[in-house]
Amino acid sequence: MAYTFCRKPMEEILSYLFPTAVVALLVLIFWKVGSWAISDAQLRGKSPFLVFLAVIFFFPWGLIAWLIFRPAPSQPPFDLRRFRKQ
């Protein structure tokens, strides 16, 4: 009897905790993918807002399309070592 008494509150807690954890994980994934898409679009000279919208709203197809059809970087990233005095 004590086992079923303690089990019911645990099931109730897990029934709220598991969906919350799944939603939090999905938000984290979308946040990371979106921030990467913005920085990648800026590096390649494209509109970060439009790339972000395409990647997030058409996920995962938008992300795949951006990875396949993204242009080459417009300029190499800044490297401080090239400007060092020697």
For each residue, the residues with C-beta under 8 A, 3 or more apart:
1: 4 5
2: 5 6
3: 6 7
4: 1 7 8
5: 1 2 8
6: 2 3 9 10
7: 3 4 10 11
8: 4 5 11 12
9: 6 12 13
10: 6 7 13 14
11: 7 8 14 15
12: 8 9 15 16
13: 9 10 16 17
14: 10 11 17 18
15: 11 12 18 19
16: 12 13 19 20
17: 13 14 20 21
18: 14 15 21 22
19: 15 16 22 23
20: 16 17 23 24
21: 17 18 24 25
22: 18 19 25 26
23: 19 20 26 27
24: 20 21 27 28
25: 21 22 28 29
26: 22 23 29 30
27: 23 24 30 31
28: 24 25 31 32
29: 25 26 32 33
30: 26 27 33 34 56 59
31: 27 28 34 35
32: 28 29 35 36
33: 29 30 36 37 55 56 59 63
34: 30 31 37 38 52 55 56
35: 31 32 38 39
36: 32 33 39 40
37: 33 34 40 41 48 51 52 55 56 63 66
38: 34 35 41 42 48 51 52
39: 35 36 42 43 48
40: 36 37 43 44 51 66 70
41: 37 38 44 46 47 48 50 51 52
42: 38 39 45 46 48
43: 39 40 73 74 77
44: 40 41 70 71 72 73 74
45: 42 71 73 74 75
46: 41 42 50 51 70 71
47: 41 50 51
48: 37 38 39 41 42 51 52
49: 52 53
50: 41 46 47 53 54
51: 37 38 40 41 46 47 48 54 55 66
52: 34 37 38 41 48 49 55 56
53: 49 50 56 57
54: 50 51 57 58 62 65 66
55: 33 34 37 51 52 58 59 62 63 66
56: 30 33 34 37 52 53 59 62
57: 53 54 62
58: 54 55 61 62 65
59: 30 33 55 56 62 63
60: 63 64
61: 58 64 65
62: 54 55 56 57 58 59 65 66
63: 33 37 55 59 60 66 67
64: 60 61 67 68
65: 54 58 61 62 68 69
66: 37 40 51 54 55 62 63 69 70
67: 63 64 70
68: 64 65
69: 65 66
70: 40 44 46 66 67
71: 44 45 46 74
72: 44
73: 43 44 45 76 77
74: 43 44 45 71
75: 45
76: 73 79
77: 43 73
78:
79: 76 82 83
80: 83 84
81: 84
82: 79
83: 79 80
84: 80 81
85:
86:
